[in-house]
Amino acid sequence: MAKEKFNILDSTCVPLPLENVDTDQIIPARFLSATTREGFGENLFRDWRYNKSGNKNMDFVLNDNKYSGKILVASKNFGSGSSREHAVWAIYDYGFRAVVSSFFADIFKNNALNNGLLPVVVPEKFLQNLLSLIKRKPDSLVRIDLEKQSFTLLPTGESVMFEINPYKKECMLKGLDDIDYLLSIKDLITSFEINKKRENEN
């Protein structure tokens, strides 16, 4: 299923300065019965957003009106635990388009790239500067430039480069999933097969 095209994203950030956030904390197992991707955002970080009585925990960042934006900033080792793709669905469905951390679990990172959510790995020192900036000035804008593979703190101009698989980068820039990408190069594949067949016949 095609996703939104991702090129340049200017946004404020939502800070989650917790290490080792696993997929069960992102979306608890009891909410995994649905088979479509929609609706999972409602239960993102469910056990942190709500208390046992079902009331909002106003101390949790997603319930704090100071913070908003399309970028979630987490501490290191985000997305560890089970391989559930639903964790990415929940983050994307909630409205986030990128997650920033100094380290992601590999499976989570791959799931994110497959579902239009950009995982941005930055150095630990830069991450701490970013979290500090958000805490001091929640309305601070940052810029993610996927084409240039750069992440910039617009108030200070501090910027770092980040890595991304070239194929996944192209898919995100064009808003394509794996099937869409194959369909987009259908003519090239057909041409290759015809030429290969001719070579084998000669």
SULQUI-V828932 format. One record per run of one state. SS is the DSSP state (~ for helix, > for strand, _ for the rest). FROM is the first residue (numbers start at 1). TO is the last residue. If there is no record, write none. Layout:
# SULQUI-V828932
[[SS;FROM;TO] [SS;FROM;TO]]
This chain:
# SULQUI-V828932
[[_;1;7] [>;8;11] [_;12;12] [>;13;16] [_;17;21] [>;22;22] [~;23;26] [_;27;28] [~;29;31] [_;32;39] [~;40;43] [_;44;45] [~;46;49] [>;50;50] [_;51;55] [>;56;56] [_;57;60] [~;61;63] [_;64;70] [>;71;74] [_;75;77] [>;78;78] [_;79;79] [>;80;80] [_;81;85] [~;86;94] [_;95;97] [>;98;101] [_;102;103] [>;104;104] [_;105;105] [~;106;114] [_;115;117] [>;118;121] [_;122;123] [~;124;136] [_;137;141] [>;142;145] [_;146;149] [>;150;153] [_;154;158] [>;159;161] [_;162;165] [~;166;174] [_;175;177] [~;178;184] [_;185;185] [~;186;201] [_;202;202]]
